[in-house]
Amino acid sequence: MLSHGISTGALFLGVGMLYDRRHTHLIKEFGSLATPMPVIAALYLFACFASAGLPMLNGFVGEFLILAGTFQKHAAWASWAALGVIFSAVYLLWSYQRVFFGSVTQEKNAALPDADWRERGILLLMAAVILWMGIGSTFITRRTEAATQTVLQLMHRPQAVDAGGSNDLDHPATPVSGANAAASGGVANLVNSK
């Protein structure tokens, strides 16, 4: 979710900068903006790559972990999800091509100003965070590992039901102790009350 918030936030900032200059969100009103606005075009493309899940950027880590984990239990659902990732990348790049490349559709697009220093600073900071989250992903995943293991232990109890609707009896329940016992009791009570 952190990754999605950063890359999607960068995309929305780019769209906001375009809207600020043209006061429209219609893709057909744009075209060939890479020539007058090379900085915004480059940083918007970087955010598109992050959102599409390009390796070394923040979107790749989450997509890879989710798809790898899903393939272990439900290969068919993971295949559909992988297809969604492909369609998302195609749509992002198609829309980028229509906005920033091609022929000039409106003459006023040729004279639009590029990013000022404030906008460059914001977009460069977003790009740095996107790159850091992609390369240094273990900084975040190490801190969430304990909570993730607790959730996995709770999911492997005999009462658990998988997405296919069958009981998950092939995984014995693992006793939970310490601070996690209170959390598991709370979750177990929620499950048993349904």
C-alpha positions, -999 to +999 in steps of 0.1 A: +000+000+000+029+024+007+043+017-028+009+022-044+004+055-026+038+068-037+036+058-074-001+067-078+006+100-059+033+108-084+010+100-113-017+123-098+008+151-093+018+148-130-019+149-141-024+179-118+005+197-134-010+191-168-044+202-157-029+234-142-015+243-176-045+233-198-075+230-175-087+198-190-084+161-182-093+148-217-065+128-233-076+139-268-068+175-259-031+166-254-004+152-277+033+158-283+039+173-248+073+157-245+089+184-266+077+215-246+077+196-213+106+172-212+111+171-174+074+164-166+073+138-194+104+120-181+093+120-145+057+110-154+071+081-174+092+070-144+060+070-123+042+050-150+071+024-149+068+022-111+030+018-113+034-009-139+058-029-117+091-025-135+119-043-116+141-021-093+111+003-087+086+002-058+057-014-077+077-046-086+082-057-050+046-058-040+034-073-073+060-100-072+053-110-036+016-111-040+017-131-073+043-155-060+023-162-029-010-165-048+005-189-073+014-213-045-023-217-035-044-207-065-025-207-098-056-199-118-064-167-098-028-157-099-028-161-137-058-137-139-040-113-116-009-114-138-030-107-168-044-077-150-008-065-144-001-068-181-033-049-191-024-021-166+010-017-181-004-016-216-030+010-206-004+032-188+020+032-217-008+037-243-021+067-224+014+081-219+020+077-257-012+096-265-004+125-241+033+130-245+041+117-281+025+118-315+014+149-333+003+182-318-035+181-315-038+216-301-015+245-310-015+258-275+002+225-264+034+236-282+039+265-259+032+250-225+058+257-198+078+228-183+081+221-146+093+250-124+118+244-096+091+236-070+075+210-093+109+196-102+118+192-066+085+175-057+087+151-087+124+143-081+117+136-044+089+112-055+112+095-080+139+091-053+114+075-029+101+052-057+137+041-065+146+037-028+115+016-021+124-007-051+160-011-043+159-010-005+126-030-001+141-052+026+142-021+048+103-023+048+097-060+045+120-068+075+098-046+097+066-063+086+078-098+088+067-105+124+032-093+118+030-113+085+041-145+103+015-139+129-012-136+103+001-167+085-001-187+118-037-176+123-046-186+088-032-221+093-055-231+122-079-261+116-109-238+114-095-218+085-113-220+052-095-213+020-108-193-010-119-226-026-143-233+002-127-264+017-114-267+052-076-262+056-070-293+076-036-302+061-019-275+082-020-281+119-026-251+142+005-235+156+003-223+192+007-186+195+023-172+227+032-139+242+019-106+228+005-124+198-018-146+219-041-116+227-043-107+190-050-143+180-077-146+206-093-115+193-093-127+157-104-162+167-134-147+186-143-127+155-141-158+133-161-180+158-188-154+162-197-156+124 
